[in-house]
Amino acid sequence: MKAGFVALVGRPNAGKSTLLNRLVGQKVAIVSDKPQTTRTRILGVRTSGRGQIVFIDTPGIHRPLHRLNVRMVDVAVQSISQADVVCAVADATEAVGGGDQYLATLLARGTAPTVLALNKIDRMSKPALLPLIEQWSRLARFEDLVPVSALTGENEQALVEALFRHLPEGEALYPDDYLTDQPERAYVAEIVREKVLRHTRDELPFTSAVLVDRFEEAGTRGLLRLFCTILVERESQKPIVIGRGGAMIKRIGTEAREELERFFGAKVYLDLRVKTRAGWREDPRMLDEIGIRDDE
């Protein structure tokens, strides 16, 4: 039996969260086409007859411009030194650039074995992979390099086998049916934020956050009551989230409620409000409240 922690690290939008959901077999992390979707460390567990892999999904490594982003990048960098194996996730459709070179520098400072998952191969021709593999092989030292598609599952098993090869022997760290350490309140906030990301554009995805104000368990009536606040930084952003006649916030709420009902297996009442909180990305107390802490 083998067991241990595998950190998923890489640049923003490399597909780390989609890969995590694929590897654990269920959605535990939100996904979107916006960079910097993942803001905190998210743990997901895959257990099989071979052993147990505890995946740690991390925020994308990028140049931080706000205190929020500094904390996000710190989470990813710390994970490199704390994991038993590091799985670097790269977007195979993008040319290798300065951000990848910086990632390679960070990986070189760690001591854990590193596996490269070249993601999104479903979007490119197989012959185009060979020169890319050569580029990455020169950029950093990888014990294994596996082309994968988090979207279709292509080469998923090959990646899992590569990770198991480098994990230490040991007993499972969590029960067999354990899936994630995400608290229910945090999951609710993330699902609402995912819908905000899906339906808004420009700078709004980066300047918005979601707080769960009240979480009322389903009682005898079987109705889970959730009250959330969507934070934006400027008054001019509130109409974007609310929409004409409330159409946008209704759409966000409906999609979030339907997904939460599937997740909890219960009827959900979801109340969404929009508030302005100027400069929240620089406010340490605010960052602590939404779960992005210095000690992640």
DONU-668929 format. One line per 4 residues: number of its first residue (from 1); their letters; for each residue x, y, z of C-alpha. Coordinates in nm, 3 decimals, decimal comma. Example, Ala and Ser with C-alpha at 12.3 -4.5 7.8 and 13.67 -1.06 7.14 Angstrom:
1	as	1,230:-0,450:0,780  1,367:-0,106:0,714
***
This chain:
1	mkag	0,000:0,000:0,000  0,111:0,353:-0,078  -0,027:0,678:0,055  0,072:1,042:0,057
5	fval	0,009:1,400:-0,049  0,033:1,517:-0,411  0,036:1,895:-0,472  -0,119:2,012:-0,799
9	vgrp	0,067:2,330:-0,895  0,094:2,540:-1,210  0,009:2,867:-1,376  -0,346:3,007:-1,370
13	nagk	-0,592:2,834:-1,606  -0,375:2,524:-1,653  -0,676:2,310:-1,559  -0,568:2,200:-1,209
17	stll	-0,918:2,206:-1,061  -1,070:2,020:-1,356  -0,796:1,760:-1,317  -0,860:1,732:-0,943
21	nrlv	-1,231:1,667:-1,002  -1,144:1,405:-1,263  -0,892:1,229:-1,037  -1,120:1,206:-0,732
25	gqkv	-1,426:1,119:-0,943  -1,651:1,397:-0,815  -1,667:1,774:-0,821  -1,488:1,914:-0,516
29	aivs	-1,343:2,230:-0,675  -1,518:2,492:-0,887  -1,399:2,549:-1,242  -1,426:2,835:-1,489
33	dkpq	-1,249:2,980:-1,790  -1,127:3,272:-1,575  -0,769:3,270:-1,443  -0,723:3,266:-1,064
37	ttrt	-1,050:3,080:-1,002  -0,896:2,874:-0,720  -0,815:3,095:-0,422  -0,746:2,846:-0,142
41	rilg	-0,598:2,502:-0,089  -0,855:2,233:-0,172  -0,800:1,873:-0,068  -0,941:1,579:-0,264
45	vrts	-0,887:1,209:-0,190  -0,860:0,916:-0,431  -0,861:0,571:-0,270  -0,808:0,244:-0,456
49	grgq	-0,665:-0,102:-0,401  -0,322:0,041:-0,475  -0,341:0,294:-0,193  -0,452:0,650:-0,132
53	ivfi	-0,355:0,976:-0,301  -0,443:1,296:-0,118  -0,445:1,569:-0,383  -0,391:1,933:-0,287
57	dtpg	-0,529:2,173:-0,548  -0,360:2,512:-0,524  -0,410:2,862:-0,669  -0,231:2,937:-0,993
61	ihrp	0,121:3,075:-0,956  0,128:3,430:-1,092  0,267:3,774:-1,018  0,062:3,899:-0,720
65	lhrl	-0,079:4,251:-0,737  -0,295:4,252:-0,421  -0,271:4,107:-0,071  -0,533:3,853:-0,183
69	nvrm	-0,304:3,731:-0,462  0,002:3,726:-0,234  -0,176:3,487:0,000  -0,295:3,275:-0,293
73	vdva	0,054:3,234:-0,438  0,198:3,163:-0,091  -0,041:2,867:-0,060  0,090:2,719:-0,386
77	vqsi	0,458:2,776:-0,306  0,424:2,624:0,042  0,256:2,316:-0,105  0,564:2,243:-0,318
81	sqad	0,775:2,195:-0,006  0,510:2,013:0,197  0,394:1,743:-0,049  0,531:1,391:-0,093
85	vvca	0,502:1,433:-0,470  0,452:1,747:-0,678  0,237:1,725:-0,990  0,305:2,029:-1,209
89	vada	0,011:2,093:-1,443  0,080:2,281:-1,767  -0,147:2,389:-2,052  -0,022:2,202:-2,358
93	teav	-0,194:2,449:-2,592  0,021:2,741:-2,474  0,384:2,809:-2,565  0,637:2,778:-2,285
97	gggd	0,707:3,126:-2,148  0,841:3,328:-1,859  0,571:3,210:-1,619  0,668:2,848:-1,685
101	qyla	1,034:2,929:-1,629  0,947:3,083:-1,293  0,747:2,772:-1,205  1,047:2,556:-1,299
105	tlla	1,264:2,766:-1,065  1,023:2,705:-0,776  1,009:2,333:-0,851  1,390:2,313:-0,848
109	rgta	1,395:2,445:-0,490  1,180:2,155:-0,368  1,303:1,809:-0,279  0,993:1,602:-0,361
113	ptvl	0,974:1,398:-0,684  0,799:1,598:-0,957  0,566:1,468:-1,228  0,454:1,689:-1,516
117	alnk	0,095:1,660:-1,640  0,073:1,822:-1,984  -0,297:1,902:-1,983  -0,555:1,981:-2,255
121	idrm	-0,412:1,743:-2,516  -0,767:1,701:-2,648  -0,724:2,046:-2,806  -0,412:1,973:-3,009
125	skpa	-0,267:1,728:-3,259  -0,046:1,449:-3,127  0,257:1,543:-3,347  0,259:1,889:-3,186
129	llpl	0,315:1,726:-2,848  0,668:1,600:-2,920  0,844:1,939:-2,942  0,650:2,058:-2,637
133	ieqw	0,763:1,756:-2,436  1,122:1,830:-2,537  1,088:2,193:-2,427  0,954:2,099:-2,085
137	srla	1,217:1,829:-2,043  1,488:2,093:-2,088  1,312:2,339:-1,859  1,307:2,124:-1,544
141	rfed	1,380:1,776:-1,413  1,070:1,556:-1,406  1,060:1,193:-1,290  0,767:1,137:-1,529
145	lvpv	0,598:1,343:-1,799  0,239:1,244:-1,885  0,023:1,411:-2,155  -0,336:1,414:-2,025
149	salt	-0,680:1,559:-2,080  -0,861:1,650:-1,760  -1,172:1,713:-1,969  -1,197:1,375:-2,143
153	gene	-0,997:1,159:-1,900  -0,740:1,058:-2,162  -0,428:0,912:-1,994  -0,580:0,961:-1,648
157	qalv	-0,474:0,613:-1,539  -0,120:0,665:-1,670  -0,090:0,980:-1,458  -0,225:0,802:-1,149
161	ealf	0,026:0,519:-1,198  0,311:0,769:-1,233  0,210:0,939:-0,908  0,179:0,611:-0,719
165	rhlp	0,531:0,513:-0,829  0,677:0,802:-0,633  0,454:0,797:-0,325  0,592:0,649:-0,001
169	egea	0,462:0,321:0,137  0,209:0,361:0,415  -0,144:0,319:0,538  -0,433:0,533:0,418
173	lypd	-0,446:0,879:0,574  -0,825:0,913:0,552  -1,124:0,672:0,560  -1,202:0,498:0,230
177	dylt	-1,514:0,706:0,170  -1,350:1,041:0,252  -1,362:1,283:-0,040  -1,262:1,637:0,061
181	dqpe	-1,191:1,862:0,358  -1,409:2,141:0,216  -1,654:2,261:0,486  -2,013:2,277:0,364
185	rayv	-2,027:2,655:0,409  -1,713:2,699:0,200  -1,854:2,473:-0,073  -2,174:2,680:-0,086
189	aeiv	-1,974:3,003:-0,123  -1,763:2,851:-0,398  -2,060:2,724:-0,599  -2,221:3,069:-0,591
193	rekv	-1,889:3,228:-0,691  -1,856:2,980:-0,978  -2,186:3,103:-1,122  -2,077:3,466:-1,081
197	lrht	-1,759:3,382:-1,271  -1,956:3,207:-1,544  -2,189:3,495:-1,617  -1,975:3,807:-1,563
201	rdel	-1,686:3,951:-1,761  -1,414:4,217:-1,750  -1,262:4,278:-1,407  -1,561:4,162:-1,200
205	pfts	-1,449:3,797:-1,150  -1,130:3,918:-0,981  -1,300:4,177:-0,760  -1,588:3,964:-0,631
209	avlv	-1,618:3,724:-0,339  -1,899:3,535:-0,163  -1,977:3,516:0,209  -2,221:3,268:0,364
213	drfe	-2,405:3,475:0,625  -2,639:3,201:0,750  -2,648:2,825:0,697  -2,968:2,674:0,837
217	eagt	-2,974:2,294:0,832  -3,271:2,120:0,674  -3,526:2,056:0,949  -3,836:1,839:0,947
221	rgll	-3,955:2,020:0,632  -3,634:1,913:0,455  -3,551:2,266:0,337  -3,191:2,388:0,360
225	rlfc	-3,191:2,768:0,396  -2,879:2,953:0,277  -2,818:3,327:0,294  -2,517:3,461:0,101
229	tilv	-2,363:3,797:0,019  -2,181:3,862:-0,308  -1,914:4,126:-0,247  -1,795:4,368:-0,514
233	eres	-1,542:4,651:-0,484  -1,734:4,936:-0,649  -2,095:5,054:-0,656  -2,081:5,054:-1,037
237	qkpi	-2,030:4,675:-1,027  -2,350:4,596:-0,838  -2,580:4,644:-1,141  -2,364:4,398:-1,337
241	vigr	-2,432:4,123:-1,082  -2,797:4,216:-1,029  -2,878:4,264:-1,398  -3,174:4,440:-1,557
245	ggam	-3,480:4,378:-1,343  -3,276:4,137:-1,129  -3,235:3,894:-1,421  -2,864:3,823:-1,367
249	ikri	-2,876:3,752:-0,995  -3,182:3,535:-1,051  -2,990:3,334:-1,311  -2,688:3,300:-1,080
253	gtea	-2,914:3,198:-0,791  -3,112:2,943:-0,992  -2,802:2,766:-1,125  -2,633:2,767:-0,784
257	reel	-2,948:2,639:-0,608  -2,995:2,354:-0,855  -2,635:2,238:-0,813  -2,650:2,267:-0,435
261	erff	-2,971:2,063:-0,426  -2,796:1,784:-0,616  -2,496:1,802:-0,382  -2,691:1,805:-0,053
265	gakv	-2,976:1,582:-0,170  -3,228:1,828:-0,027  -3,442:2,122:-0,134  -3,255:2,451:-0,100
269	yldl	-3,374:2,805:-0,038  -3,096:3,039:-0,153  -3,103:3,409:-0,071  -2,844:3,624:-0,251
273	rvkt	-2,760:3,986:-0,174  -2,498:4,211:-0,336  -2,290:4,452:-0,127  -2,002:4,686:-0,198
277	ragw	-1,685:4,646:0,011  -1,417:4,877:-0,125  -1,062:4,741:-0,109  -1,157:4,401:0,033
281	redp	-0,867:4,237:-0,154  -0,624:4,433:0,065  -0,812:4,383:0,393  -0,652:4,105:0,607
285	rmld	-0,967:4,062:0,819  -1,183:4,031:0,509  -0,947:3,775:0,357  -0,957:3,572:0,678
289	eigi	-1,337:3,582:0,670  -1,358:3,437:0,319  -1,106:3,167:0,411  -0,785:3,296:0,249
293	rdde	-0,547:3,297:0,544  -0,177:3,354:0,587  -0,136:3,015:0,753  -0,293:2,807:0,473
***
